[in-house]
Amino acid sequence: MAISIPFAVRQQLFDSLKPVVAQDREIRQILPENMHITLKFLGETEIKKIDKIKDVLGKIAGNFSDFYYRIGENIGAFPRIGLARIIFAPIDEGCEQLSYISESVEKGLAAIGIKKEKKQFKAHITLARLRVEKDLTDQSVKIKFICREPVKCSKISLIESILKPSGAEYAVIWEFSLLQKT
């Protein structure tokens, strides 16, 4: 489950990271068409559960109004900038609303037998993966995201991850509109 991001924003994020990626072959950049804000990763899911998942997401979407979020200016990394495996753009405004939605998703899916995530939710957009752990402290000060305009969140998407030799590709298989407020 995820929040889709407008293409122009995804392209700006991609372009912001290009100079660092060009200098480091260990960084595999995520293509713009695959960027999103993950609310919950399901992994292998039985086909028979998909309709139940859709029902849960439809109910959750009906409990939340659309809202705006803003992408932070500096990169983040998991597990941390000094020992990075994943580079991401943090969400610095609207993350509370995203957390509430993620929490509702976790509770709703737990009710139909899908395990809750052990890690605490952190609103972010994955931009790249590193083949080996790396200290990105020096690079982190060089990268500034220019997409600082508020981004409207009006839908929750059920996304399928299609694993290919070239990397994962994502396809939206269902969208659920949030209540219109703004």
Buried (B, 14 or more C-beta within 10 A) or exposed (E): BBBBBEEEBBBBBBEBBEEBBEEEEEBEBBEBEBBBBBBBEBEEEEEEBBEBBBEBBEEBBEEBEBBBBBBBBEBBBBEEBEEBBBBBBBBBBBBEBBBBBBBBBBEBBEEEEBEEBEEEBBBBBBBBBBEEBBEBEEBBEEBEBEBBEEBEBBBBBBBEEEEEEEEEEBEEEBBBEBEEEE
